[in-house]
Structure formats: C-alpha cells, structure tokens
Amino acid sequence: MNDRADVSTTLENSPFFMPFSMNRQFKRHPRLLARAEGMHYYTPEGRKILDGTAGLWCVNAGHCRKKIVDAVSRGVATLDFAPPFQMGHPLAFEFAERLQPLLPKGLTRMFFTNSGSESVDTALKLALAYHRVRGEGHRMRLIGREKGYHGVNFGGTAVGGIVGNRRIFGALVTGVDHIRHTHDLARNAFSRGQPKHGAELAEDLERLCQLHDPSTIAAVIVEPVACSAGVYVPPQGYLQKLREICDRHGILLIFDEVINAWGRLGQPFASQHFGVTPDLITTAKGITNGTVPMGAVFMKEDMYQAFMTGPENTIEMPHGYTYSAHPVACAAGLGTMEVYEEEGLLTRVGEIAQYWEDAAHSLKDCPNVVDIRNIGLIAAVELSPRAGAPGARGFEAHLMAFEKGAYIRSTGDILAFAPPLIIQKSEIDELFGVAREVLKAIA
Ligand SMILES: Cc1ncc(COP(=O)(O)O)c(C=O)c1O
C-alpha cells in the first residue's frame, strides 16, 4: 500500500460503505490517513498533513498524546469490559467525579453514551421522561433549529435542520418543529465573534409556542455555535432570549455541545463562554480527545432528583447502552482530562483567539469569498457557489488543500477551520496560507 496508484485500485471495489462520503469519488481517488502525531496526519506515502479540523472537531489535545495512549493501553489491559446495567466499575464513578467540577454551575449529574448522536437522543428522551415523571406528560413536542446538526439517530435527525440529512428518511419523529436559523449575510457578513444583528430571531420560538401551545413543548435543542452546517455564531443576546422564552414557558433548553465543549471557545463549555446555562448539555468527541468513542449528557440536579422519587425497586431511567461508560472510554477520558488540565487547554484559546481571528479574516480579499466568521478556535470561509453546481467550489478547495498539505473540511461551499487547541501561531499562518493559495487557484 505504498504507492498511491495501488491504493486506488485496491479500494475501487471495497465492501466498506463509507459514512457521509461520496463513496465512488473517494474510492477512485482515496485520501487516506495512516498515522498521526500532534498537529499532523501522515498519509500512507508519508506526506505530512496539517490538521485544520482536529480530526472531526474532536482531537482537541492533538494526536496520539502519550498520556492518553498510555491510559487507554493500561485500561484495556486491566478491564476490557464490564456490564453497565445493575453493575458498575470504579473508573465510571471516578470519571464522573472528575468531570463534575468542570460543568456550568447548576449542572451536576451525567449519563454516559458512546457518541454525539446517542447523547442527543438520550437528552431528548430524558427531557420527555422528566416531564412525564413530574406529571407533565403532555409536553411531547421537540423543537430544533434550521441548519442545526444533532447527529444521525432518529431523534437527532428529526430535530436537525439540514435538509440533505433529512429528506431521504421519510417522516422521522412526529411532534417536531424548527425555529429559523440565524444566518444573515446581508446584515452580518464578515462579523468578528458574535454578530450584532439577529437576537430577535429567538422570538421565533415564541411563535412556535403560540402555534402549538407552550404546554405541549418538552424541549428546545440548539448548538450554541452551529458548526457542522457551516459555522453559525449566535447573534449577541440571542441565546439569552432563548433561555428567557424557555423559562417563561417551562420548556427545557438543551445545548448540543458535541463540538462546542472542551475548550473550543476558551472555556470547558460554550455555555460558560456565553453566560447562558441550559438544562441539559450533550457532548462527545473531545471528552476522550476522539481516541475512544464516548459521549455524555449533563443535567441539572433537580432533573436527576425528579427521577429518584419512585419506588427504589424500579429502574429510574429505562435507557442505556451496552457500552455506556465503557471502561476503556473512561480511561481515555481520564487521560484526556489530565492532558487538558496540565496544558491549560480548556482555557488556552483565549490566548490565541485574536491571532486566529486576524489570520482567518486576512482571507477577505481572496476570490469568491462572501463571508468569514469566527469565534474561539473556529472559523468559516463562505464561498459563492458556482452557477448550477452548489458545493463544487468548496469540495474542490478541500481536495486541493489536502494536496497542498492541509486538512480543511468543506460543508457545501463553506470551509470550516477548527484545529487542535495546541496549534502554534506559525501553524495558524501555515493553515491560512494554504487556504489562500487554494482560494487563489480555484475558479
Ligand atoms: C452538534 C453535534 N451533535 C451531534 C453530533 C453527532 O455526533 P456523533 O457523530 O459522535 O454521533 C455532532 C457531530 O458532529 C455534532 O456536531
């Protein structure tokens, strides 16, 4: 597998049905990553690729960190698996204790899952069940937001707001509605940090309350910064307004922080950065630095207590996964938290955010750029679509960047940047330098 031509002939008929990929295109022209270290991937041919997207927004401490690798190796050799139902193992409790002090004030308890998608469906079920155990089982509606991404399970796909992810799966879950998205190029293009205009868009939730009657609504789920659909930073005051409307009507507010958490905005959680506390937080990815699949849902104390009121010989929450709090994932998570703490990574972004912002916005003069937006260690460059071929320009940029030695993700015609939090200024220059070359080269 050393020669690139060999790789592509090998893969053309591969039985592997790749997720969220153009299978035929990829198998003809594979982009393989064989090894990783720190800020870089290495292809099978040994080409060094600067990781501009922290893998898939998850490798916040950089790749193959020794502490985490050692924790995983020790963990798997000590306890490969332990049943999580009516049984337990010490690392699960230790990890929960380790995470608790990092949570936004008021959130105290947690449920472990194996992915962001599972965290979202778990949070939605927790919201429905919470209302039910309190005698408000009439609250059955779930509200998402246009352009939201909440993973790929049924609940998450239903509350998600990316049409391409929804349209081929039929009616999904009933009782779901969406508030409008906050993307507003006309008023907010080239905003640095939170855009000025659009707090009033949160009032769209009030509209849905009036349409459905608020007493039928269980929860609203949004990503504080909507990342996967193209990086939409919440307008100033918007999240506060959502919180107010939820409070007014007894609706639970869920922040999906699968990407936003773990230092991406300079705090452990985005909620802390924005000063808005939701009732539930969903997360995954950076919780183990992407090494072993794991997710979690964090909730307020009173929510947990509401479940603890029935007879003691009942299972309070009939939900969970064979791999909930898997011992190897807990070991990875503990190793990850150690690295985050030792290197101050959960708050490091504050030190480099201005440099990052200036570097991202330096691409403003490149051809076809219609917007650049950023917050924390996240940036997006939106390109105008080619006539009759939406997404083609963005995808070509992604391909060319890979040829030039940088991994930059494209979502339609939007390029997304979110490197590991260990990035140095020279690497920021290199990343946006490649982006500049690419944008100048593609028509
Ligand atoms: C906000 C958000 N929610 C949920 C998910 C789904 O996570 P996973 O792919 O781990 O299931 C993602 C993945 O990118 C995400 O960004």
Ligand as a Chemical Component Dictionary entry (heavy atoms), coordinates in Angstrom:
data_LIG
# 
_chem_comp.id                   LIG 
_chem_comp.type                 NON-POLYMER 
_chem_comp.pdbx_formal_charge   0 
_chem_comp.three_letter_code    LIG 
# 
loop_
_chem_comp_atom.comp_id 
_chem_comp_atom.atom_id 
_chem_comp_atom.alt_atom_id 
_chem_comp_atom.type_symbol 
_chem_comp_atom.charge 
_chem_comp_atom.model_Cartn_x 
_chem_comp_atom.model_Cartn_y 
_chem_comp_atom.model_Cartn_z 
_chem_comp_atom.pdbx_ordinal 
LIG C1 C1 C 0 -23.596 19.304 17.490 1  
LIG C2 C2 C 0 -23.454 17.860 17.162 2  
LIG N1 N1 N 0 -24.318 16.971 17.665 3  
LIG C3 C3 C 0 -24.218 15.662 17.423 4  
LIG C4 C4 C 0 -23.227 15.176 16.614 5  
LIG C5 C5 C 0 -23.128 13.709 16.335 6  
LIG O1 O1 O 0 -22.025 13.164 16.930 7  
LIG P1 P1 P 0 -21.524 11.691 16.505 8  
LIG O2 O2 O 0 -21.041 11.802 15.109 9  
LIG O3 O3 O 0 -20.456 11.399 17.522 10 
LIG O4 O4 O 0 -22.689 10.775 16.655 11 
LIG C6 C6 C 0 -22.295 16.055 16.062 12 
LIG C7 C7 C 0 -21.208 15.575 15.188 13 
LIG O5 O5 O 0 -20.501 16.308 14.579 14 
LIG C8 C8 C 0 -22.422 17.435 16.328 15 
LIG O6 O6 O 0 -21.580 18.326 15.804 16 
# 
loop_
_chem_comp_bond.comp_id 
_chem_comp_bond.atom_id_1 
_chem_comp_bond.atom_id_2 
_chem_comp_bond.value_order 
_chem_comp_bond.pdbx_ordinal 
LIG C1 C2 SING 1  
LIG C2 N1 SING 2  
LIG C2 C8 DOUB 3  
LIG N1 C3 DOUB 4  
LIG C3 C4 SING 5  
LIG C4 C5 SING 6  
LIG C4 C6 DOUB 7  
LIG C5 O1 SING 8  
LIG O1 P1 SING 9  
LIG P1 O2 DOUB 10 
LIG P1 O3 SING 11 
LIG P1 O4 SING 12 
LIG C6 C7 SING 13 
LIG C6 C8 SING 14 
LIG C7 O5 DOUB 15 
LIG C8 O6 SING 16 
# 
